[in-house]
Amino acid sequence: MDDLILKICMSFLLVAVLCLSLDSLKKKEKQHDGIAAVHPPGSAGWAQIVGENIDFLRKNMKGIPEQFFQDRIRKYYSEVFKTSLYGENVTVFSGAAGNKFLFSNEYKLVKMWWPKSVRKIVPFIEDAASPAAQRVSRNLRSKLFPLIMKLDMLRRYVGVMDSLARKHFDAYWDNKEEVVVYPLIQIYDFSSACLLFLSINDEARVDVLLKLFNVVSDGILTIPINLPGTPLYRGIKVSEIIRKEFAKIIKQRMDEMHLFKEDELMEKMMNELSPSASVLPAQDLLSQMILFCKENDDTEHVEGICADIENNNKKTKTFIYPKYLADLVLPIIIAGYHTQSTVITVLIKYLVELPHVLHEVFREQNEIANAKATGELLNLDDTQKMKYSWNVICEVLRLAPPLQGAFTEASADFTYAGYFIPRGWKLYWSAISTHKNPEYFPDPEKFDPSRFQGNGPAPYTFVAFGGGPGMCPGREYARVQMLMFQHHVVRRYEWEKLIPGDEKLKVCPFPLPAKGQPIRLLPRKI
């Protein structure tokens, strides 16, 4: 079955890259200052592009994605080389030095960029090429998201996250002899994201949205063929449905927020969460995004996003348009559940395979639980004590980062490692090839949480959350969410794999066990 899937993907890929390459072959290589530019080594031309993508897919399906990059580094004697990923011509920057250069030069020499499949599913990314739109995007990433995900806000959310975890295990895990881990963890993470980000707490509605989001996720990093029946085609259609639904939610929220004066709204946003672990709409991510966009001066420069209107003979800035904000919320929700679900599923795999690691995690989590009163919810200070447990998750992130790397675009001509990179070239940094580099991590295939003790890995070698201005703004939220799940699962259950042996993680596009990690559960006696 896997071979059939791979053959179908290769067939689609062949058609895609042939079409994409016709344009690229027409373009002549430019000179730099009248001198022939020395470009990085690598493959060019449609035949090589097809071969590169086929090899990339094959290595991913075999669970060895790092070998695609390692093979080319050895072949070209260079950590910078040209290749093709997802049907796109890219220049790969490998290793800590490449990561440092790209992260340090974001908004200077490079800017965020995503392949065609992502741009088609998330229109905001496609439309964000103008300088004004880029300024708004930068403001959101550098000012809004860190504000929302900072520790003070997380401190208010932790009790909700703990309560949600308890309810999840009560409903989906307790009294079950066997479970499949991945779909259950998706329910947990997606339900949390819906509640904390949008105040959606209707189980039936969440179930429908999760099914829709999974279709979008299947198409978001895939071969860029937009034909009926392909993952990209389905992802685009379902994305339109989700964004229309979100636009309705946002419009309703905006209307509700007009009822409050600004100081009253801020007061409501700073209220403590109720003991019943519900989230007031004024406290969730959506309301904070609306308020930020209302107050942010830069948004008025983006045509079609914000405008000045006459309101009772007084000019006031409008809120950001619901359609635009819906486009922003879509990728946030995807990032808020899909990547974490992947990491926790792989975590369960390693914990069952490594009893000594599980023992240490259980010991640490049990000490924290025993210091709490009966029924008392976990708080942010408790998660700060989960040092070994976090080291374990970091080692999972090193060995199986949910995103294998990320794309950028050269926003100016520059030279790196003796190679000329023209403006407009698409670039890619690889997390997995850096994480599996024995120069940075001796015996890289070994699961060893001690790598993260003390000062941890050298700078720019562990890049599961990216780096620089573009570092994942939700990393603290993800950390707390994953630790919360780990705390409860190790204290409630013992488990064993239902599929024997060391199952490889297939990357398509996220690293996961092929069968979703089915396990047999036994209640843990504490």
Helices and strands as residue ranges (DSSP letters): H 2-26, E 31-32, E 35-36, H 46-61, H 65-76, E 80-85, E 88-93, H 95-104, E 110-112, H 116-121, H 123-126, H 131-139, I 140-144, H 145-149, H 151-172, E 178-180, H 181-198, H 203-220, H 231-257, H 262-269, G 281-283, H 285-295, G 297-301, E 308-311, E 314-317, H 322-353, H 355-370, H 380-384, H 387-399, E 405-410, E 414-416, E 419-421, E 426-430, H 431-435, G 449-452, G 468-470, H 475-492, E 493-497, E 505-507, E 511-513, E 518-523
